[in-house]
Amino acid sequence: MSALLRDHGLLEPSQVEWLWFVYGGIGIGIGIGIGIGIGIGIGIETTLPLMGTFDPVDLTQRIERSQPSGHPDA
């Protein structure tokens, strides 16, 4: 089954999502996508779209650039 999905490009991620956390901080962030994710954090969710294949180094840089400016310790 996975080979069939891979052959049709259906196993490639279309986006990445995460919540920003600050050690010792409190708050609840809720993200709604395919399901619902709940985590303890500062309540800021970041979603980055991905187009086709992606470079892990570039993705890491995009994630670092999306850090909330009001929470430098996130």
N, C-alpha and C positions, 0 to 999 in steps of 0.2 A: 504494500500500500504506500509506504513512504517513497519508494522509487517512483511510482506513478505520480504522486504529488510533486516530487522534486523535478521530474521531467516537464511538468507543466508550470514550474516556477511558483508553486503554491506553498513551499516551505521557506521562502525568503521573507524575512521580516519587512513589514511596511513602515513600522515606526518603533521607537523605543520610548518608554515612559518610566518615570521614577519620581519619588518624593524626596525633597531635601530635608536633611536631618541636622540638628545641632545638639551635640552632646550636652545632656543636662537640661535641654529645652523641653517644653511641653507644648502640646497642641495636637490636633488631629487633622490629618490631610486625607481627603477622600477623592479618589480618582475613578472615573467611570469610563470604561472602554468596552471591551467584550464582556468583562465581568466588573465586579466592584472590588477595589483594593483599599484596605484601611491600614494606616500605619501611624505611628507616633512620630511627628516631625514638626516642621514649622508651617505646614499647611500649604506649601507651594509645590505644585506638580509641574514637571516639565515634560513636554512631548516633542520629540524630534522626528520628522518624517524621514524615511530612507527611500531612496530610489534605486532599484536594482541592487547590484553588489555594492558593498561599502568597504572602505579602508578602515581597519580598527584604529590606526593612529589618528586619522582624520576625525573619526567618531569621538575618540577621547578628547580631542581638542574642542570639538563642538560642544560636548558636555561641559567641559571646564568653562567655556565662554558663556554658557547659559546659567551659571551660578547666580542666584539672586544677589543683586548688588547691596541690598539692605541687610544681608546675612552673610558676611564674609567668612564666617566659621562653618558654614553649611558644607 
